[in-house]
């Protein structure tokens, strides 16, 4: 299937655009996962502090 595609003189442009898109999508996924873990950890810390404060009062 892929062997039948003829891009001609636009081959480098098209393939580099595909590569750039894949890199950007991968970067967005990694960024989202890292930020999600950080936010979850911060939320756990806040919830732990609130739980201690409620028990102390």
N, C-alpha and C positions, 0 to 999 in steps of 0.2 A: 504494500500500500504506500508506504513512505517513499519507496524507490521510484514510484510513478510520478511523483510531484516534481515539476520542472519550474524552478524559480528564475532561471536565467540570470540576468545581470543584477537582479534584486535579491539574490540569495543571501549575501552577506548582511544586507540591511534587514531582511525579514528574520533571519535566524538570530541576529543580535538583538532585535526587538523582542523576540520570544525569550531569549536568555535573560534580558533585562527584566522582563515581566516576571519570570520565574524567580529571579533573585529578589525582586521587590516583594512578591507574595510571601516567599520564605522568610524574609526579614520581618514583615508584618506579623506573621504567625509567631515567630520567636519573640518579638517585642510584646505581643499580647500575652503569651504564656508567662514571660518573665514579670510583666507588670501585674498580672493576675495573682501570681504567687506572692508578690510583695504586698499587694493590697490585702490579700487574705491573711497574711502574717500580721499586718498592722491591725486589721479588724479583730483578730484573735487577741492581740495585746490589749486593745481598748475594751473588749468584752471581759477580759480577765481583770482589768483594773476596776471596771464597773461592778463586777461580782464581788470583789474585795470590799469596795466602798459600801455596798449595800449590806454586807454582813457586819461591818464595823459600826454602822449607825443603828 
